[in-house]
Amino acid sequence: MKLVNSLGPNPRCVRMFMAEKGLSLETIELDVVSGDNRKSPYTDKNPGGQMPSLELDDGSYLAETVAICEYLEDLHPSPALIGSTPEEKAQTRMWQRRVEMNITEHLYNGFRYAEGLEMFKTRLHCLPEAAAGLKEIVQERLAWLDGLIEGKSFIVGERFTVADVVLYSALDFGAGVGQTINPQLKNMTAWFDRVSARPSADASLHEKAKGRMRGA
């Protein structure tokens, strides 16, 4: 099994998840800046063209960041980053879904349609006129989440989960492209600092990003 890896917050999410579990995989590096992930031969195996993906031993590919994390958790259940019981797993998936639907997807599209437009305009259907509104939604939903994590160490209470990994990877990237956490959001700021202090946060940074591209 091999990790098809690159710069970017989604590959960073999988690397951070792996670091939390103490896993290492052989990697295949693709250059997303030049668009190697958007053309053959990569799209022959992963037609979505997104990064990262797993090349399984039979030569097939598994894509979608959280699907990869769930697959790795099934193979290596301890430490549990999704859950050890049906209730824990459902709670984690509920919050992971809320994080993605309310925050991270808007953050990424806000970047793609503005700062990243030159890179993405030939790869995706971009809506530059939507960028400012999407960024406003991110801030509104961060304020919403700020109230919900009052008194909690992590998004799902005291358990560090994939929901934290997904959100942290997005927000650390966002901090480098003009989408920072409002400092008035004390709970979110404390949460971000708490996750930043975990060894997996530094260990998951891509070598090409260190000192140049935050959060990738």
The 8 nearest C-alpha neighbors of each residue, nearest first, counted from 0:
[[1, 55, 56, 54, 53, 2, 24, 25],
 [2, 0, 25, 54, 26, 53, 24, 3],
 [1, 3, 26, 53, 4, 52, 27, 24],
 [4, 2, 27, 52, 51, 26, 53, 28],
 [3, 5, 28, 51, 2, 27, 10, 26],
 [6, 4, 29, 28, 10, 7, 30, 31],
 [5, 7, 215, 205, 10, 31, 208, 8],
 [6, 8, 215, 9, 10, 11, 5, 214],
 [7, 9, 11, 215, 168, 10, 169, 12],
 [8, 10, 12, 11, 7, 64, 51, 50],
 [11, 9, 51, 13, 12, 8, 7, 4],
 [10, 12, 8, 14, 9, 13, 203, 215],
 [13, 11, 9, 15, 10, 14, 168, 165],
 [12, 14, 16, 10, 15, 11, 17, 68],
 [13, 15, 11, 17, 203, 16, 12, 18],
 [16, 14, 203, 18, 12, 17, 199, 13],
 [15, 17, 13, 19, 14, 18, 12, 20],
 [18, 16, 22, 14, 20, 15, 19, 21],
 [17, 19, 21, 15, 199, 20, 16, 22],
 [20, 18, 16, 17, 21, 199, 15, 22],
 [21, 19, 17, 18, 22, 78, 16, 77],
 [20, 22, 18, 19, 17, 23, 16, 78],
 [23, 21, 17, 20, 18, 24, 19, 16],
 [22, 24, 17, 21, 25, 18, 14, 26],
 [25, 23, 1, 26, 2, 22, 0, 17],
 [24, 26, 1, 2, 23, 27, 0, 3],
 [27, 25, 2, 1, 3, 24, 4, 28],
 [26, 28, 3, 4, 2, 29, 1, 25],
 [27, 29, 4, 5, 3, 26, 30, 2],
 [28, 30, 5, 31, 35, 4, 36, 27],
 [29, 31, 32, 35, 33, 5, 34, 28],
 [30, 32, 34, 33, 35, 36, 29, 5],
 [33, 31, 34, 30, 118, 35, 6, 29],
 [32, 34, 31, 30, 35, 36, 118, 29],
 [33, 35, 31, 36, 37, 32, 30, 38],
 [36, 34, 37, 30, 31, 33, 38, 29],
 [37, 35, 48, 34, 38, 41, 31, 29],
 [38, 36, 48, 34, 35, 42, 39, 41],
 [39, 37, 42, 36, 35, 41, 40, 34],
 [40, 38, 41, 42, 43, 37, 35, 36],
 [39, 41, 43, 42, 38, 44, 36, 35],
 [42, 40, 39, 43, 44, 36, 38, 45],
 [41, 43, 46, 45, 39, 44, 48, 38],
 [44, 42, 40, 41, 39, 45, 46, 38],
 [43, 45, 42, 41, 60, 46, 59, 40],
 [46, 44, 42, 47, 48, 43, 41, 60],
 [47, 45, 42, 48, 43, 44, 41, 49],
 [48, 46, 45, 49, 42, 37, 62, 50],
 [49, 47, 37, 36, 46, 42, 45, 50],
 [50, 48, 47, 51, 36, 62, 37, 45],
 [51, 49, 52, 10, 9, 48, 4, 5],
 [50, 52, 10, 4, 3, 49, 9, 62],
 [53, 51, 62, 3, 61, 50, 2, 60],
 [52, 54, 2, 61, 60, 1, 3, 55],
 [53, 55, 60, 1, 0, 59, 58, 2],
 [56, 54, 0, 58, 59, 57, 53, 60],
 [55, 57, 0, 58, 54, 59, 1, 60],
 [56, 58, 55, 59, 54, 0, 60, 1],
 [59, 57, 55, 56, 54, 60, 0, 44],
 [60, 58, 55, 57, 54, 44, 61, 56],
 [59, 61, 54, 53, 55, 44, 45, 62],
 [60, 62, 53, 52, 54, 67, 59, 63],
 [61, 63, 52, 64, 67, 60, 53, 51],
 [64, 62, 66, 65, 67, 52, 61, 51],
 [63, 65, 67, 66, 9, 68, 62, 13],
 [64, 66, 68, 67, 63, 69, 161, 13],
 [67, 65, 69, 63, 68, 64, 70, 62],
 [68, 66, 70, 64, 65, 69, 71, 63],
 [67, 69, 65, 71, 70, 66, 72, 64],
 [70, 68, 72, 66, 71, 67, 65, 73],
 [69, 71, 67, 73, 72, 68, 66, 74],
 [72, 70, 74, 68, 73, 69, 75, 67],
 [73, 71, 76, 75, 69, 74, 70, 68],
 [72, 74, 70, 71, 76, 75, 69, 68],
 [73, 75, 71, 72, 76, 70, 69, 77],
 [76, 74, 72, 73, 77, 71, 20, 78],
 [77, 75, 72, 79, 73, 78, 74, 83],
 [78, 76, 79, 75, 20, 72, 80, 83],
 [77, 79, 76, 20, 80, 75, 19, 72],
 [78, 80, 77, 82, 76, 81, 83, 72],
 [81, 79, 160, 161, 82, 78, 159, 72],
 [82, 80, 88, 79, 160, 91, 161, 87],
 [81, 83, 88, 87, 79, 84, 80, 91],
 [82, 84, 79, 87, 88, 85, 81, 76],
 [85, 83, 87, 86, 82, 88, 89, 81],
 [86, 84, 88, 87, 89, 83, 82, 90],
 [85, 87, 89, 84, 88, 90, 82, 83],
 [88, 86, 82, 90, 84, 89, 85, 91],
 [89, 87, 82, 85, 91, 81, 86, 90],
 [88, 90, 92, 86, 91, 87, 93, 85],
 [91, 89, 93, 87, 88, 92, 86, 94],
 [92, 90, 88, 94, 93, 89, 81, 95],
 [91, 93, 95, 89, 94, 90, 96, 88],
 [92, 94, 90, 96, 91, 95, 89, 97],
 [95, 93, 97, 96, 91, 92, 98, 162],
 [94, 96, 162, 92, 98, 97, 93, 91],
 [95, 97, 99, 93, 94, 98, 92, 100],
 [98, 96, 94, 100, 95, 99, 101, 93],
 [97, 99, 95, 96, 102, 101, 100, 94],
 [100, 98, 103, 96, 97, 102, 101, 104],
 [99, 101, 97, 98, 102, 96, 104, 103],
 [102, 100, 98, 99, 97, 140, 103, 105],
 [103, 101, 137, 98, 105, 99, 104, 100],
 [102, 104, 99, 106, 105, 169, 107, 98],
 [103, 105, 107, 106, 99, 102, 100, 108],
 [104, 106, 108, 133, 103, 107, 102, 109],
 [107, 105, 103, 109, 104, 108, 137, 102],
 [106, 108, 110, 104, 109, 105, 103, 111],
 [109, 107, 111, 110, 105, 106, 112, 104],
 [110, 108, 130, 106, 107, 112, 133, 134],
 [109, 111, 107, 108, 113, 114, 112, 115],
 [112, 110, 115, 108, 116, 113, 109, 119],
 [111, 113, 127, 116, 109, 110, 130, 125],
 [114, 112, 116, 110, 115, 111, 127, 130],
 [115, 113, 110, 116, 111, 112, 176, 117],
 [116, 114, 111, 118, 113, 110, 117, 119],
 [115, 117, 112, 119, 113, 111, 118, 120],
 [118, 116, 115, 119, 120, 114, 121, 113],
 [119, 117, 116, 115, 120, 32, 121, 122],
 [118, 120, 122, 116, 121, 117, 123, 111],
 [121, 119, 116, 122, 117, 123, 125, 118],
 [120, 122, 119, 123, 118, 124, 117, 125],
 [121, 123, 119, 120, 124, 37, 118, 34],
 [124, 122, 125, 119, 120, 121, 111, 126],
 [123, 125, 126, 120, 122, 121, 119, 112],
 [126, 124, 112, 123, 120, 127, 111, 119],
 [125, 127, 128, 129, 112, 124, 130, 113],
 [126, 128, 112, 129, 130, 113, 125, 116],
 [127, 129, 126, 130, 131, 112, 132, 113],
 [128, 130, 127, 126, 132, 131, 133, 112],
 [131, 129, 109, 133, 127, 112, 132, 128],
 [132, 130, 134, 133, 129, 135, 109, 128],
 [133, 131, 135, 134, 129, 130, 136, 109],
 [132, 134, 136, 130, 105, 135, 109, 131],
 [133, 135, 137, 131, 136, 132, 109, 106],
 [136, 134, 132, 138, 133, 137, 139, 131],
 [135, 137, 139, 133, 134, 138, 140, 132],
 [138, 136, 102, 134, 140, 135, 139, 141],
 [137, 139, 141, 135, 136, 140, 142, 134],
 [140, 138, 136, 142, 137, 141, 135, 143],
 [139, 141, 143, 142, 137, 138, 136, 144],
 [142, 140, 144, 138, 143, 139, 145, 137],
 [141, 143, 145, 139, 140, 144, 138, 184],
 [144, 142, 140, 141, 145, 146, 139, 147],
 [145, 143, 147, 141, 146, 142, 140, 148],
 [146, 144, 142, 187, 186, 143, 147, 148],
 [147, 145, 144, 149, 148, 143, 142, 186],
 [146, 148, 144, 145, 149, 143, 154, 151],
 [149, 147, 151, 145, 146, 150, 154, 144],
 [150, 148, 151, 146, 147, 186, 145, 152],
 [149, 151, 148, 152, 186, 156, 147, 153],
 [152, 150, 156, 148, 153, 149, 157, 154],
 [151, 153, 157, 156, 190, 150, 154, 148],
 [154, 152, 156, 155, 151, 157, 159, 158],
 [153, 155, 156, 148, 163, 162, 151, 152],
 [156, 154, 153, 158, 157, 91, 94, 159],
 [157, 155, 151, 153, 158, 154, 152, 148],
 [156, 158, 152, 153, 151, 155, 159, 154],
 [159, 157, 156, 155, 160, 153, 152, 154],
 [160, 158, 153, 163, 157, 80, 155, 161],
 [161, 159, 80, 162, 163, 81, 158, 164],
 [160, 162, 164, 163, 80, 165, 81, 95],
 [163, 161, 95, 160, 165, 164, 94, 166],
 [164, 162, 166, 161, 160, 165, 167, 154],
 [163, 165, 161, 167, 162, 166, 12, 168],
 [166, 164, 162, 168, 163, 167, 12, 161],
 [167, 165, 169, 163, 168, 164, 170, 162],
 [166, 168, 170, 164, 169, 165, 163, 171],
 [169, 167, 8, 171, 165, 166, 12, 170],
 [168, 170, 166, 172, 167, 171, 8, 173],
 [171, 169, 173, 167, 172, 168, 174, 166],
 [170, 172, 214, 174, 173, 168, 169, 167],
 [171, 173, 214, 169, 170, 174, 175, 213],
 [174, 172, 178, 170, 176, 175, 171, 169],
 [173, 175, 179, 171, 178, 172, 176, 177],
 [174, 176, 213, 173, 172, 177, 212, 171],
 [177, 175, 173, 174, 178, 172, 114, 110],
 [176, 178, 174, 175, 179, 173, 110, 114],
 [179, 177, 173, 174, 176, 180, 134, 175],
 [178, 180, 174, 177, 173, 181, 170, 175],
 [179, 181, 182, 178, 188, 184, 138, 187],
 [180, 182, 183, 184, 179, 138, 188, 142],
 [183, 181, 184, 180, 185, 188, 179, 187],
 [182, 184, 181, 185, 188, 180, 186, 187],
 [185, 183, 182, 187, 181, 186, 188, 145],
 [184, 186, 188, 187, 183, 189, 182, 145],
 [185, 187, 189, 145, 188, 184, 190, 149],
 [188, 186, 190, 145, 189, 184, 185, 191],
 [187, 189, 185, 191, 190, 186, 184, 192],
 [190, 188, 192, 186, 191, 187, 185, 193],
 [189, 191, 187, 193, 188, 192, 186, 194],
 [190, 192, 188, 194, 193, 189, 195, 187],
 [193, 191, 195, 189, 190, 194, 188, 196],
 [194, 192, 190, 191, 196, 195, 189, 197],
 [193, 195, 191, 196, 197, 192, 190, 200],
 [196, 194, 192, 193, 197, 200, 191, 201],
 [195, 197, 194, 193, 192, 198, 200, 201],
 [196, 198, 199, 194, 195, 200, 193, 201],
 [199, 197, 200, 201, 202, 196, 195, 18],
 [198, 200, 202, 18, 15, 197, 201, 203],
 [201, 199, 198, 203, 195, 202, 197, 15],
 [200, 202, 203, 199, 204, 198, 195, 197],
 [201, 203, 199, 200, 204, 198, 18, 15],
 [202, 204, 15, 14, 201, 200, 11, 199],
 [205, 203, 201, 202, 215, 206, 11, 208],
 [206, 204, 208, 207, 215, 6, 203, 209],
 [205, 207, 208, 209, 204, 6, 203, 215],
 [208, 206, 205, 209, 6, 211, 212, 210],
 [209, 207, 212, 205, 211, 206, 215, 210],
 [210, 208, 211, 206, 207, 212, 205, 204],
 [209, 211, 208, 212, 213, 207, 206, 204],
 [212, 210, 208, 209, 213, 207, 215, 175],
 [213, 211, 208, 215, 210, 209, 214, 175],
 [214, 212, 175, 172, 215, 211, 208, 171],
 [213, 215, 172, 171, 8, 168, 212, 204],
 [214, 7, 8, 6, 208, 213, 204, 205]]
